[in-house]
Amino acid sequence: MFGWGNSVEMQRRAAKVALTLHIVRSELTEIGLQSMVERRRAEGAKVVVTEDRAVMFGISFSPTRWYDFRIDLADRDTAAISALGGGEDYGVFILAPLDDEKAWVTVKTEPGKPPGRNAKAMVRALQAEPGFESLDRAIKKITR
């Protein structure tokens, strides 16, 4: 709640983000990209579809917390959903391959820009959610 610890409120917020990722992933596999885009637009979201089969849209969880989602479908082997937190969660970065139920999370910001006040606590809370793990730890395992 104040940028530290793993409060009950932070766990609730992390659960909402995790559920949203699960819903987006499920929509892609169950109703397809075009139907998902139409559904998001019907809900009032600004959805951008690029020529290289990327889809971008934002989801607001509160006036001070939102996530920009990007779905990359250009290559079947690397198809993934990514999300970057904004506001209090600025810097929370989630990467979820479409062919796996796993998701990785870390803090990732532009050079010289500090993370949002709740970013680090949100990353810890997301790592406690089923299927989420530290992106930094996963990279260390691969590069050993």
The first five atom37 places (N, CA, C, CB, O) and aatype in JSON, in Angstrom:
{
  "aatype": [12, 13, 7, 17, 7, 2, 15, 19, 6, 12, 5, 1, 1, 0, 0, 11, 19, 0, 10, 16, 10, 8, 9, 19, 1, 15, 6, 10, 16, 6, 9, 7, 10, 5, 15, 12, 19, 6, 1, 1, 1, 0, 6, 7, 0, 11, 19, 19, 19, 16, 6, 3, 1, 0, 19, 12, 13, 7, 9, 15, 13, 15, 14, 16, 1, 17, 18, 3, 13, 1, 9, 3, 10, 0, 3, 1, 3, 16, 0, 0, 9, 15, 0, 10, 7, 7, 7, 6, 3, 18, 7, 19, 13, 9, 10, 0, 14, 10, 3, 3, 6, 11, 0, 17, 19, 16, 19, 11, 16, 6, 14, 7, 11, 14, 14, 7, 1, 2, 0, 11, 0, 12, 19, 1, 0, 10, 5, 0, 6, 14, 7, 13, 6, 15, 10, 3, 1, 0, 9, 11, 11, 9, 16, 1],
  "atom_mask": [
    [1, 1, 1, 1, 1],
    [1, 1, 1, 1, 1],
    [1, 1, 1, 0, 1],
    [1, 1, 1, 1, 1],
    [1, 1, 1, 0, 1],
    [1, 1, 1, 1, 1],
    [1, 1, 1, 1, 1],
    [1, 1, 1, 1, 1],
    [1, 1, 1, 1, 1],
    [1, 1, 1, 1, 1],
    [1, 1, 1, 1, 1],
    [1, 1, 1, 1, 1],
    [1, 1, 1, 1, 1],
    [1, 1, 1, 1, 1],
    [1, 1, 1, 1, 1],
    [1, 1, 1, 1, 1],
    [1, 1, 1, 1, 1],
    [1, 1, 1, 1, 1],
    [1, 1, 1, 1, 1],
    [1, 1, 1, 1, 1],
    [1, 1, 1, 1, 1],
    [1, 1, 1, 1, 1],
    [1, 1, 1, 1, 1],
    [1, 1, 1, 1, 1],
    [1, 1, 1, 1, 1],
    [1, 1, 1, 1, 1],
    [1, 1, 1, 1, 1],
    [1, 1, 1, 1, 1],
    [1, 1, 1, 1, 1],
    [1, 1, 1, 1, 1],
    [1, 1, 1, 1, 1],
    [1, 1, 1, 0, 1],
    [1, 1, 1, 1, 1],
    [1, 1, 1, 1, 1],
    [1, 1, 1, 1, 1],
    [1, 1, 1, 1, 1],
    [1, 1, 1, 1, 1],
    [1, 1, 1, 1, 1],
    [1, 1, 1, 1, 1],
    [1, 1, 1, 1, 1],
    [1, 1, 1, 1, 1],
    [1, 1, 1, 1, 1],
    [1, 1, 1, 1, 1],
    [1, 1, 1, 0, 1],
    [1, 1, 1, 1, 1],
    [1, 1, 1, 1, 1],
    [1, 1, 1, 1, 1],
    [1, 1, 1, 1, 1],
    [1, 1, 1, 1, 1],
    [1, 1, 1, 1, 1],
    [1, 1, 1, 1, 1],
    [1, 1, 1, 1, 1],
    [1, 1, 1, 1, 1],
    [1, 1, 1, 1, 1],
    [1, 1, 1, 1, 1],
    [1, 1, 1, 1, 1],
    [1, 1, 1, 1, 1],
    [1, 1, 1, 0, 1],
    [1, 1, 1, 1, 1],
    [1, 1, 1, 1, 1],
    [1, 1, 1, 1, 1],
    [1, 1, 1, 1, 1],
    [1, 1, 1, 1, 1],
    [1, 1, 1, 1, 1],
    [1, 1, 1, 1, 1],
    [1, 1, 1, 1, 1],
    [1, 1, 1, 1, 1],
    [1, 1, 1, 1, 1],
    [1, 1, 1, 1, 1],
    [1, 1, 1, 1, 1],
    [1, 1, 1, 1, 1],
    [1, 1, 1, 1, 1],
    [1, 1, 1, 1, 1],
    [1, 1, 1, 1, 1],
    [1, 1, 1, 1, 1],
    [1, 1, 1, 1, 1],
    [1, 1, 1, 1, 1],
    [1, 1, 1, 1, 1],
    [1, 1, 1, 1, 1],
    [1, 1, 1, 1, 1],
    [1, 1, 1, 1, 1],
    [1, 1, 1, 1, 1],
    [1, 1, 1, 1, 1],
    [1, 1, 1, 1, 1],
    [1, 1, 1, 0, 1],
    [1, 1, 1, 0, 1],
    [1, 1, 1, 0, 1],
    [1, 1, 1, 1, 1],
    [1, 1, 1, 1, 1],
    [1, 1, 1, 1, 1],
    [1, 1, 1, 0, 1],
    [1, 1, 1, 1, 1],
    [1, 1, 1, 1, 1],
    [1, 1, 1, 1, 1],
    [1, 1, 1, 1, 1],
    [1, 1, 1, 1, 1],
    [1, 1, 1, 1, 1],
    [1, 1, 1, 1, 1],
    [1, 1, 1, 1, 1],
    [1, 1, 1, 1, 1],
    [1, 1, 1, 1, 1],
    [1, 1, 1, 1, 1],
    [1, 1, 1, 1, 1],
    [1, 1, 1, 1, 1],
    [1, 1, 1, 1, 1],
    [1, 1, 1, 1, 1],
    [1, 1, 1, 1, 1],
    [1, 1, 1, 1, 1],
    [1, 1, 1, 1, 1],
    [1, 1, 1, 1, 1],
    [1, 1, 1, 1, 1],
    [1, 1, 1, 0, 1],
    [1, 1, 1, 1, 1],
    [1, 1, 1, 1, 1],
    [1, 1, 1, 1, 1],
    [1, 1, 1, 0, 1],
    [1, 1, 1, 1, 1],
    [1, 1, 1, 1, 1],
    [1, 1, 1, 1, 1],
    [1, 1, 1, 1, 1],
    [1, 1, 1, 1, 1],
    [1, 1, 1, 1, 1],
    [1, 1, 1, 1, 1],
    [1, 1, 1, 1, 1],
    [1, 1, 1, 1, 1],
    [1, 1, 1, 1, 1],
    [1, 1, 1, 1, 1],
    [1, 1, 1, 1, 1],
    [1, 1, 1, 1, 1],
    [1, 1, 1, 1, 1],
    [1, 1, 1, 0, 1],
    [1, 1, 1, 1, 1],
    [1, 1, 1, 1, 1],
    [1, 1, 1, 1, 1],
    [1, 1, 1, 1, 1],
    [1, 1, 1, 1, 1],
    [1, 1, 1, 1, 1],
    [1, 1, 1, 1, 1],
    [1, 1, 1, 1, 1],
    [1, 1, 1, 1, 1],
    [1, 1, 1, 1, 1],
    [1, 1, 1, 1, 1],
    [1, 1, 1, 1, 1],
    [1, 1, 1, 1, 1]
  ],
  "atom_positions": [
    [[0.81, -1.18, 0.0], [0.0, 0.0, 0.0], [0.87, 1.25, 0.0], [-0.93, -0.01, 1.19], [0.53, 2.22, -0.68]],
    [[1.97, 1.27, 0.75], [2.83, 2.45, 0.8], [4.19, 2.18, 0.17], [3.01, 2.89, 2.24], [5.15, 2.91, 0.44]],
    [[4.28, 1.15, -0.66], [5.51, 0.9, -1.38], [6.45, -0.05, -0.66], [0.0, 0.0, 0.0], [7.62, -0.16, -1.05]],
    [[6.0, -0.72, 0.37], [6.86, -1.69, 1.03], [6.0, -2.85, 1.53], [7.65, -1.04, 2.2], [4.78, -2.72, 1.66]],
    [[6.66, -3.98, 1.82], [5.96, -5.12, 2.4], [5.05, -5.82, 1.41], [0.0, 0.0, 0.0], [5.0, -5.5, 0.22]],
    [[4.33, -6.79, 1.95], [3.42, -7.59, 1.16], [2.06, -7.55, 1.81], [3.93, -9.04, 1.01], [1.56, -8.58, 2.27]],
    [[1.44, -6.39, 1.87], [0.17, -6.2, 2.56], [-0.94, -6.98, 1.88], [-0.18, -4.72, 2.62], [-0.82, -7.4, 0.73]],
    [[-2.02, -7.15, 2.6], [-3.2, -7.81, 2.06], [-3.69, -7.07, 0.82], [-4.32, -7.89, 3.13], [-4.06, -7.7, -0.17]],
    [[-3.69, -5.75, 0.87], [-4.12, -4.95, -0.28], [-3.22, -5.21, -1.49], [-4.11, -3.45, 0.07], [-3.71, -5.32, -2.61]],
    [[-1.92, -5.3, -1.27], [-0.99, -5.56, -2.38], [-1.27, -6.94, -2.96], [0.48, -5.45, -1.9], [-1.21, -7.11, -4.18]],
    [[-1.55, -7.92, -2.12], [-1.88, -9.26, -2.61], [-3.15, -9.24, -3.45], [-2.04, -10.24, -1.43], [-3.23, -9.9, -4.49]],
    [[-4.15, -8.47, -3.02], [-5.39, -8.35, -3.8], [-5.1, -7.72, -5.16], [-6.43, -7.51, -3.04], [-5.61, -8.17, -6.19]],
    [[-4.29, -6.68, -5.15], [-3.95, -6.01, -6.4], [-3.18, -6.94, -7.33], [-3.13, -4.75, -6.12], [-3.44, -6.98, -8.53]],
    [[-2.25, -7.69, -6.77], [-1.48, -8.65, -7.58], [-2.4, -9.72, -8.15], [-0.36, -9.3, -6.73], [-2.24, -10.13, -9.3]],
    [[-3.35, -10.18, -7.36], [-4.3, -11.2, -7.84], [-5.12, -10.67, -9.01], [-5.24, -11.64, -6.69], [-5.4, -11.41, -9.95]],
    [[-5.5, -9.38, -8.98], [-6.25, -8.78, -10.09], [-5.4, -8.73, -11.36], [-6.73, -7.37, -9.72], [-5.89, -9.02, -12.45]],
    [[-4.13, -8.36, -11.22], [-3.24, -8.3, -12.38], [-3.05, -9.7, -12.94], [-1.88, -7.67, -12.0], [-3.09, -9.9, -14.15]],
    [[-2.82, -10.69, -12.06], [-2.63, -12.07, -12.5], [-3.89, -12.59, -13.2], [-2.28, -12.98, -11.31], [-3.79, -13.26, -14.23]],
    [[-5.06, -12.3, -12.66], [-6.32, -12.72, -13.27], [-6.5, -12.07, -14.64], [-7.5, -12.38, -12.36], [-6.94, -12.73, -15.58]],
    [[-6.16, -10.8, -14.75], [-6.27, -10.1, -16.04], [-5.38, -10.76, -17.08], [-5.9, -8.62, -15.88], [-5.8, -10.96, -18.22]],
    [[-4.16, -11.09, -16.71], [-3.26, -11.78, -17.63], [-3.86, -13.12, -18.06], [-1.87, -12.0, -16.98], [-3.83, -13.48, -19.23]],
    [[-4.41, -13.85, -17.1], [-5.04, -15.14, -17.41], [-6.21, -14.96, -18.38], [-5.52, -15.83, -16.1], [-6.37, -15.75, -19.31]],
    [[-7.02, -13.93, -18.16], [-8.17, -13.67, -19.04], [-7.7, -13.34, -20.45], [-9.03, -12.52, -18.48], [-8.25, -13.88, -21.42]],
    [[-6.7, -12.48, -20.58], [-6.19, -12.12, -21.9], [-5.66, -13.36, -22.61], [-5.08, -11.04, -21.79], [-5.95, -13.58, -23.78]],
    [[-4.9, -14.16, -21.9], [-4.33, -15.39, -22.47], [-5.46, -16.34, -22.9], [-3.39, -16.09, -21.44], [-5.4, -16.94, -23.97]],
    [[-6.47, -16.48, -22.06], [-7.61, -17.37, -22.37], [-8.39, -16.87, -23.57], [-8.53, -17.49, -21.17], [-8.79, -17.65, -24.43]],
    [[-8.62, -15.56, -23.63], [-9.35, -15.0, -24.77], [-8.63, -15.29, -26.08], [-9.53, -13.5, -24.6], [-9.27, -15.62, -27.08]],
    [[-7.32, -15.17, -26.08], [-6.57, -15.43, -27.3], [-6.74, -16.86, -27.77], [-5.09, -15.14, -27.08], [-6.88, -17.12, -28.97]],
    [[-6.73, -17.81, -26.83], [-6.83, -19.21, -27.23], [-8.27, -19.65, -27.47], [-6.2, -20.09, -26.16], [-8.51, -20.54, -28.29]],
    [[-9.23, -19.05, -26.77], [-10.61, -19.5, -26.88], [-11.43, -18.76, -27.95], [-11.28, -19.34, -25.57], [-12.2, -19.4, -28.66]],
    [[-11.27, -17.45, -28.07], [-12.09, -16.71, -29.03], [-11.27, -16.11, -30.16], [-12.86, -15.61, -28.33], [-11.83, -15.64, -31.15]],
    [[-9.96, -16.11, -30.04], [-9.09, -15.62, -31.11], [-8.79, -14.14, -31.0], [0.0, 0.0, 0.0], [-9.45, -13.4, -30.27]],
    [[-7.78, -13.73, -31.73], [-7.27, -12.37, -31.66], [-8.32, -11.34, -32.1], [-6.03, -12.23, -32.53], [-8.56, -10.36, -31.39]],
    [[-8.95, -11.56, -33.24], [-9.9, -10.58, -33.76], [-11.07, -10.36, -32.79], [-10.43, -11.02, -35.12], [-11.46, -9.22, -32.54]],
    [[-11.62, -11.44, -32.24], [-12.73, -11.32, -31.3], [-12.28, -10.63, -30.02], [-13.32, -12.69, -30.97], [-13.04, -9.84, -29.44]],
    [[-11.06, -10.91, -29.58], [-10.55, -10.26, -28.38], [-10.4, -8.75, -28.61], [-9.19, -10.88, -27.96], [-10.75, -7.95, -27.74]],
    [[-9.88, -8.37, -29.78], [-9.73, -6.96, -30.11], [-11.1, -6.29, -30.14], [-9.01, -6.8, -31.48], [-11.26, -5.2, -29.59]],
    [[-12.08, -6.92, -30.76], [-13.43, -6.36, -30.82], [-14.02, -6.2, -29.42], [-14.35, -7.25, -31.67], [-14.66, -5.19, -29.12]],
    [[-13.81, -7.2, -28.56], [-14.32, -7.14, -27.19], [-13.7, -5.98, -26.42], [-14.05, -8.46, -26.45], [-14.4, -5.24, -25.73]],
    [[-12.38, -5.82, -26.54], [-11.68, -4.73, -25.85], [-12.2, -3.37, -26.34], [-10.15, -4.83, -26.06], [-12.43, -2.46, -25.55]],
    [[-12.36, -3.25, -27.64], [-12.87, -1.98, -28.2], [-14.29, -1.72, -27.72], [-12.83, -2.01, -29.76], [-14.64, -0.58, -27.41]],
    [[-15.12, -2.75, -27.66], [-16.49, -2.59, -27.17], [-16.51, -2.15, -25.71], [-17.26, -3.9, -27.33], [-17.45, -1.48, -25.28]],
    [[-15.47, -2.53, -24.95], [-15.36, -2.11, -23.55], [-14.81, -0.7, -23.42], [-14.47, -3.08, -22.78], [-14.7, -0.17, -22.32]],
    [[-14.47, -0.08, -24.56], [-13.99, 1.29, -24.54], [-12.48, 1.45, -24.55], [0.0, 0.0, 0.0], [-11.97, 2.56, -24.44]],
    [[-11.76, 0.35, -24.68], [-10.3, 0.43, -24.69], [-9.81, 0.88, -26.07], [-9.67, -0.94, -24.32], [-10.39, 0.53, -27.1]],
    [[-8.74, 1.66, -26.05], [-8.07, 2.02, -27.31], [-7.14, 0.86, -27.63], [-7.29, 3.41, -27.2], [-6.2, 0.58, -26.87]],
    [[-7.39, 0.2, -28.73], [-6.6, -0.96, -29.13], [-5.86, -0.63, -30.42], [-7.49, -2.23, -29.31], [-6.47, -0.15, -31.38]],
    [[-4.56, -0.87, -30.44], [-3.74, -0.64, -31.63], [-3.28, -2.0, -32.14], [-2.52, 0.3, -31.31], [-2.73, -2.81, -31.39]],
    [[-3.51, -2.24, -33.43], [-3.06, -3.47, -34.08], [-2.03, -3.06, -35.13], [-4.26, -4.28, -34.72], [-2.33, -2.24, -36.0]],
    [[-0.83, -3.63, -35.05], [0.23, -3.27, -35.99], [0.3, -4.27, -37.14], [1.59, -3.19, -35.27], [-0.3, -5.34, -37.09]],
    [[1.03, -3.89, -38.17], [1.19, -4.77, -39.33], [1.96, -6.04, -39.0], [1.9, -4.03, -40.44], [1.76, -7.06, -39.66]],
    [[2.82, -5.98, -37.99], [3.61, -7.17, -37.65], [2.92, -8.04, -36.59], [5.0, -6.75, -37.15], [3.59, -8.75, -35.83]],
    [[1.6, -7.97, -36.55], [0.76, -8.81, -35.68], [1.02, -8.58, -34.2], [0.99, -10.26, -36.0], [1.1, -9.53, -33.42]],
    [[1.15, -7.34, -33.83], [1.22, -6.96, -32.42], [-0.05, -6.2, -32.08], [2.51, -6.1, -32.11], [-0.57, -5.43, -32.89]],
    [[-0.54, -6.42, -30.87], [-1.75, -5.75, -30.39], [-1.39, -5.07, -29.09], [-2.94, -6.77, -30.2], [-0.77, -5.67, -28.22]],
    [[-1.79, -3.79, -28.95], [-1.49, -3.05, -27.73], [-2.76, -2.4, -27.2], [-0.4, -1.98, -27.99], [-3.56, -1.85, -27.95]],
    [[-2.91, -2.47, -25.87], [-4.05, -1.83, -25.22], [-3.72, -1.64, -23.75], [-5.35, -2.68, -25.39], [-2.85, -2.32, -23.2]],
    [[-4.41, -0.72, -23.12], [-4.19, -0.45, -21.71], [-5.36, -0.9, -20.87], [0.0, 0.0, 0.0], [-6.51, -0.92, -21.33]],
    [[-5.08, -1.27, -19.64], [-6.11, -1.62, -18.68], [-5.83, -0.83, -17.41], [-6.16, -3.17, -18.4], [-4.75, -0.92, -16.83]],
    [[-6.82, -0.06, -16.98], [-6.68, 0.74, -15.77], [-7.27, -0.01, -14.59], [-7.36, 2.12, -15.94], [-8.41, -0.48, -14.63]],
    [[-6.48, -0.11, -13.53], [-6.96, -0.75, -12.3], [-7.42, 0.3, -11.29], [-5.86, -1.63, -11.69], [-8.2, 0.0, -10.39]],
    [[-6.94, 1.52, -11.45], [-7.35, 2.65, -10.62], [-6.79, 3.91, -11.3], [-6.82, 2.5, -9.11], [-6.02, 3.8, -12.25]],
    [[-7.17, 5.09, -10.83], [-6.63, 6.31, -11.45], [-5.11, 6.43, -11.28], [-7.3, 7.53, -10.84], [-4.47, 7.19, -12.02]],
    [[-4.53, 5.7, -10.34], [-3.09, 5.81, -10.09], [-2.32, 4.54, -10.47], [-2.85, 6.12, -8.64], [-1.13, 4.43, -10.18]],
    [[-2.99, 3.6, -11.12], [-2.37, 2.31, -11.43], [-2.96, 1.73, -12.71], [-2.55, 1.32, -10.26], [-4.17, 1.51, -12.79]],
    [[-2.11, 1.48, -13.7], [-2.58, 0.9, -14.96], [-1.47, 0.06, -15.57], [-3.04, 2.0, -15.94], [-0.31, 0.15, -15.17]],
    [[-1.86, -0.76, -16.54], [-0.9, -1.61, -17.25], [-1.13, -1.5, -18.74], [-1.01, -3.08, -16.78], [-2.27, -1.54, -19.21]],
    [[-0.04, -1.35, -19.48], [-0.08, -1.36, -20.94], [0.3, -2.76, -21.4], [0.89, -0.27, -21.56], [1.42, -3.23, -21.15]],
    [[-0.62, -3.43, -22.06], [-0.4, -4.79, -22.54], [0.03, -4.76, -23.99], [-1.67, -5.65, -22.37], [-0.4, -3.9, -24.76]],
    [[0.87, -5.7, -24.35], [1.3, -5.88, -25.74], [1.29, -7.38, -26.0], [2.74, -5.26, -26.01], [1.87, -8.17, -25.25]],
    [[0.64, -7.76, -27.08], [0.6, -9.16, -27.5], [1.37, -9.23, -28.8], [-0.88, -9.7, -27.65], [1.01, -8.58, -29.78]],
    [[2.43, -10.03, -28.82], [3.25, -10.19, -30.02], [2.99, -11.57, -30.61], [4.76, -10.0, -29.7], [3.25, -12.59, -29.98]],
    [[2.47, -11.58, -31.84], [2.12, -12.85, -32.49], [2.88, -13.06, -33.79], [0.63, -12.91, -32.75], [2.55, -13.97, -34.55]],
    [[3.87, -12.24, -34.08], [4.58, -12.31, -35.36], [5.25, -13.66, -35.57], [5.63, -11.2, -35.43], [5.27, -14.16, -36.7]],
    [[5.78, -14.26, -34.54], [6.5, -15.53, -34.64], [5.89, -16.52, -33.65], [8.03, -15.33, -34.37], [5.84, -16.25, -32.45]],
    [[5.43, -17.65, -34.14], [4.78, -18.65, -33.27], [5.69, -19.1, -32.13], [4.35, -19.86, -34.09], [5.22, -19.38, -31.03]],
    [[6.99, -19.18, -32.39], [7.93, -19.67, -31.37], [8.14, -18.67, -30.24], [9.26, -20.0, -32.0], [8.52, -19.06, -29.13]],
    [[7.91, -17.4, -30.51], [8.15, -16.39, -29.48], [6.89, -15.59, -29.14], [9.25, -15.44, -29.93], [6.99, -14.52, -28.53]],
    [[5.72, -16.07, -29.53], [4.48, -15.36, -29.24], [4.34, -15.18, -27.73], [3.25, -16.13, -29.82], [4.5, -16.13, -26.96]],
    [[4.05, -13.95, -27.32], [4.0, -13.67, -25.89], [3.13, -12.46, -25.59], [5.41, -13.44, -25.35], [2.83, -11.65, -26.47]],
    [[2.74, -12.37, -24.33], [2.06, -11.2, -23.81], [3.04, -10.51, -22.87], [0.71, -11.58, -23.07], [3.67, -11.17, -22.04]],
    [[3.16, -9.21, -23.0], [3.95, -8.46, -22.03], [3.08, -7.33, -21.49], [5.27, -7.9, -22.68], [2.15, -6.87, -22.15]],
    [[3.4, -6.91, -20.3], [2.65, -5.82, -19.67], [3.63, -4.96, -18.88], [1.51, -6.36, -18.76], [4.54, -5.48, -18.22]],
    [[3.44, -3.66, -18.95], [4.28, -2.73, -18.21], [3.37, -1.85, -17.35], [5.16, -1.86, -19.16], [2.47, -1.19, -17.86]],
    [[3.63, -1.86, -16.06], [2.83, -1.08, -15.13], [3.1, 0.41, -15.26], [0.0, 0.0, 0.0], [4.19, 0.83, -15.64]],
    [[2.09, 1.2, -14.93], [2.21, 2.65, -14.94], [1.73, 3.23, -13.63], [0.0, 0.0, 0.0], [1.09, 2.55, -12.83]],
    [[2.05, 4.5, -13.41], [1.66, 5.15, -12.17], [2.42, 4.57, -10.99], [0.0, 0.0, 0.0], [3.64, 4.43, -11.04]],
    [[1.71, 4.23, -9.93], [2.35, 3.66, -8.73], [3.06, 2.35, -9.03], [1.31, 3.42, -7.64], [4.0, 1.98, -8.32]],
    [[2.63, 1.64, -10.07], [3.24, 0.37, -10.46], [4.22, 0.53, -11.63], [2.17, -0.64, -10.83], [4.62, -0.46, -12.24]],
    [[4.6, 1.78, -11.94], [5.51, 1.99, -13.06], [6.77, 1.14, -12.88], [5.88, 3.48, -13.21], [7.43, 1.18, -11.84]],
    [[7.08, 0.39, -13.91], [8.28, -0.44, -13.89], [8.0, -1.91, -13.7], [0.0, 0.0, 0.0], [8.87, -2.74, -13.97]],
    [[6.81, -2.27, -13.24], [6.47, -3.7, -13.14], [6.38, -4.22, -14.56], [5.11, -3.94, -12.33], [5.56, -3.75, -15.35]],
    [[7.22, -5.19, -14.89], [7.26, -5.75, -16.24], [6.94, -7.23, -16.16], [8.64, -5.52, -16.92], [7.57, -7.98, -15.42]],
    [[5.93, -7.64, -16.93], [5.48, -9.03, -16.96], [5.68, -9.57, -18.37], [3.98, -9.16, -16.51], [5.35, -8.89, -19.35]],
    [[6.22, -10.77, -18.47], [6.4, -11.44, -19.76], [5.8, -12.83, -19.64], [7.91, -11.5, -20.17], [6.18, -13.61, -18.76]],
    [[4.86, -13.15, -20.53], [4.17, -14.44, -20.47], [4.1, -15.06, -21.85], [2.76, -14.27, -19.87], [3.37, -14.56, -22.71]],
    [[4.83, -16.15, -22.09], [4.73, -16.81, -23.39], [3.33, -17.4, -23.57], [5.8, -17.93, -23.52], [2.7, -17.84, -22.6]],
    [[2.84, -17.41, -24.8], [1.5, -17.93, -25.04], [1.41, -19.44, -24.97], [1.02, -17.46, -26.38], [0.33, -19.99, -24.76]],
    [[2.53, -20.13, -25.14], [2.49, -21.59, -25.14], [2.77, -22.19, -23.77], [3.48, -22.12, -26.14], [3.09, -23.37, -23.66]],
    [[2.66, -21.4, -22.72], [2.99, -21.86, -21.37], [2.09, -21.11, -20.39], [4.51, -21.63, -21.04], [1.66, -19.99, -20.68]],
    [[1.82, -21.69, -19.25], [1.02, -21.02, -18.22], [1.88, -20.16, -17.31], [0.25, -22.04, -17.39], [1.38, -19.53, -16.38]],
    [[3.17, -20.14, -17.57], [4.13, -19.42, -16.75], [4.16, -17.94, -17.1], [5.51, -20.02, -16.9], [3.81, -17.55, -18.22]],
    [[4.57, -17.12, -16.15], [4.8, -15.7, -16.4], [6.0, -15.27, -15.56], [3.53, -14.85, -16.06], [6.18, -15.71, -14.43]],
    [[6.8, -14.39, -16.13], [7.96, -13.86, -15.41], [7.71, -12.4, -15.11], [9.27, -14.04, -16.23], [7.04, -11.71, -15.88]],
    [[8.24, -11.94, -13.99], [8.02, -10.56, -13.58], [9.3, -9.96, -13.01], [6.87, -10.47, -12.55], [10.06, -10.65, -12.33]],
    [[9.52, -8.69, -13.28], [10.68, -7.97, -12.76], [10.36, -6.48, -12.77], [11.97, -8.28, -13.61], [9.29, -6.07, -13.22]],
    [[11.29, -5.68, -12.28], [11.17, -4.23, -12.39], [12.06, -3.79, -13.55], [11.59, -3.5, -11.04], [13.25, -4.11, -13.59]],
    [[11.46, -3.05, -14.49], [12.18, -2.59, -15.68], [11.72, -1.17, -15.97], [11.93, -3.55, -16.91], [10.54, -0.94, -16.25]],
    [[12.65, -0.21, -15.91], [12.3, 1.19, -16.17], [13.22, 1.77, -17.23], [12.38, 2.02, -14.87], [14.23, 1.18, -17.6]],
    [[12.85, 2.94, -17.71], [13.72, 3.66, -18.62], [14.94, 4.12, -17.83], [12.98, 4.87, -19.27], [14.83, 4.41, -16.64]],
    [[16.11, 4.19, -18.48], [17.32, 4.63, -17.78], [17.11, 5.97, -17.07], [18.49, 4.75, -18.75], [16.6, 6.92, -17.66]],
    [[17.49, 6.03, -15.81], [17.41, 7.25, -15.03], [16.05, 7.54, -14.44], [0.0, 0.0, 0.0], [15.89, 8.52, -13.7]],
    [[15.06, 6.72, -14.73], [13.72, 6.95, -14.21], [13.44, 5.93, -13.1], [12.65, 6.84, -15.36], [13.54, 4.72, -13.34]],
    [[13.09, 6.39, -11.91], [12.86, 5.45, -10.81], [11.53, 4.72, -10.97], [12.89, 6.19, -9.47], [10.6, 5.23, -11.59]],
    [[11.45, 3.5, -10.4], [10.18, 2.78, -10.45], [9.11, 3.48, -9.61], [10.37, 1.33, -9.96], [9.42, 4.28, -8.73]],
    [[7.86, 3.16, -9.9], [6.75, 3.68, -9.11], [6.87, 3.25, -7.66], [0.0, 0.0, 0.0], [7.57, 2.29, -7.34]],
    [[6.17, 3.96, -6.78], [6.35, 3.71, -5.34], [5.92, 2.31, -4.9], [5.58, 4.72, -4.56], [6.36, 1.85, -3.85]],
    [[5.08, 1.64, -5.68], [4.64, 0.29, -5.31], [5.2, -0.8, -6.21], [3.15, 0.23, -5.33], [4.84, -1.97, -6.05]],
    [[6.07, -0.46, -7.14], [6.55, -1.42, -8.13], [7.25, -2.63, -7.51], [7.48, -0.74, -9.1], [6.93, -3.77, -7.85]],
    [[8.18, -2.39, -6.62], [8.93, -3.51, -6.05], [8.04, -4.41, -5.2], [10.1, -3.0, -5.21], [8.17, -5.63, -5.23]],
    [[7.14, -3.8, -4.44], [6.21, -4.6, -3.63], [5.26, -5.39, -4.52], [5.4, -3.68, -2.66], [4.91, -6.52, -4.21]],
    [[4.83, -4.8, -5.65], [3.96, -5.5, -6.57], [4.68, -6.68, -7.21], [3.44, -4.55, -7.65], [4.08, -7.74, -7.39]],
    [[5.94, -6.51, -7.56], [6.71, -7.62, -8.13], [6.78, -8.77, -7.12], [8.14, -7.16, -8.53], [6.57, -9.92, -7.48]],
    [[7.07, -8.45, -5.86], [7.11, -9.51, -4.82], [5.75, -10.19, -4.67], [7.56, -8.93, -3.47], [5.67, -11.41, -4.53]],
    [[4.68, -9.4, -4.7], [3.34, -9.96, -4.55], [2.98, -10.83, -5.76], [2.3, -8.83, -4.39], [2.37, -11.89, -5.6]],
    [[3.36, -10.39, -6.96], [3.09, -11.21, -8.15], [3.88, -12.51, -8.13], [3.43, -10.42, -9.43], [3.38, -13.55, -8.56]],
    [[5.12, -12.47, -7.61], [5.92, -13.68, -7.54], [5.29, -14.71, -6.6], [7.33, -13.36, -7.08], [5.61, -15.9, -6.68]],
    [[4.42, -14.27, -5.72], [3.71, -15.19, -4.82], [2.47, -15.79, -5.49], [3.31, -14.46, -3.53], [1.87, -16.73, -4.97]],
    [[2.08, -15.25, -6.64], [0.92, -15.77, -7.37], [1.31, -17.04, -8.12], [0.35, -14.7, -8.36], [2.45, -17.15, -8.59]],
    [[0.39, -18.01, -8.24], [0.68, -19.23, -8.98], [1.1, -18.94, -10.42], [-0.54, -20.16, -8.97], [0.45, -18.15, -11.11]],
    [[2.17, -19.58, -10.86], [2.64, -19.44, -12.23], [3.59, -18.29, -12.48], [0.0, 0.0, 0.0], [4.18, -18.2, -13.56]],
    [[3.76, -17.39, -11.49], [4.67, -16.26, -11.66], [6.0, -16.56, -11.0], [4.06, -14.97, -11.06], [6.06, -17.2, -9.95]],
    [[7.07, -16.11, -11.64], [8.39, -16.22, -11.03], [9.25, -15.04, -11.46], [9.07, -17.55, -11.4], [8.9, -14.3, -12.37]],
    [[10.37, -14.9, -10.8], [11.27, -13.79, -11.06], [11.94, -13.95, -12.43], [12.33, -13.7, -9.95], [12.54, -14.99, -12.71]],
    [[11.83, -12.94, -13.27], [12.51, -12.95, -14.56], [14.02, -12.96, -14.36], [12.09, -11.75, -15.41], [14.74, -13.63, -15.09]],
    [[14.5, -12.21, -13.38], [15.94, -12.14, -13.11], [16.49, -13.52, -12.73], [16.23, -11.12, -11.99], [17.56, -13.92, -13.2]],
    [[15.76, -14.24, -11.87], [16.2, -15.59, -11.48], [16.17, -16.54, -12.66], [15.32, -16.14, -10.34], [17.07, -17.37, -12.82]],
    [[15.15, -16.43, -13.5], [15.04, -17.3, -14.67], [16.21, -17.07, -15.62], [13.71, -17.06, -15.4], [16.77, -18.02, -16.17]],
    [[16.59, -15.82, -15.82], [17.73, -15.5, -16.7], [19.01, -16.06, -16.1], [17.85, -13.97, -16.92], [19.84, -16.6, -16.84]],
    [[19.2, -15.94, -14.8], [20.41, -16.48, -14.16], [20.5, -17.99, -14.35], [20.41, -16.13, -12.65], [21.59, -18.52, -14.58]],
    [[19.36, -18.69, -14.25], [19.36, -20.15, -14.44], [19.8, -20.51, -15.85], [17.95, -20.73, -14.16], [20.55, -21.47, -16.05]],
    [[19.33, -19.74, -16.83], [19.64, -20.02, -18.23], [21.1, -19.74, -18.54], [18.73, -19.2, -19.15], [21.72, -20.46, -19.32]],
    [[21.66, -18.69, -17.94], [23.02, -18.27, -18.29], [24.11, -18.91, -17.44], [23.12, -16.79, -18.18], [25.28, -18.58, -17.59]],
    [[23.75, -19.8, -16.57], [24.78, -20.47, -15.75], [25.61, -21.4, -16.55], [24.15, -21.22, -14.61], [26.52, -22.04, -16.01]]
  ]
}
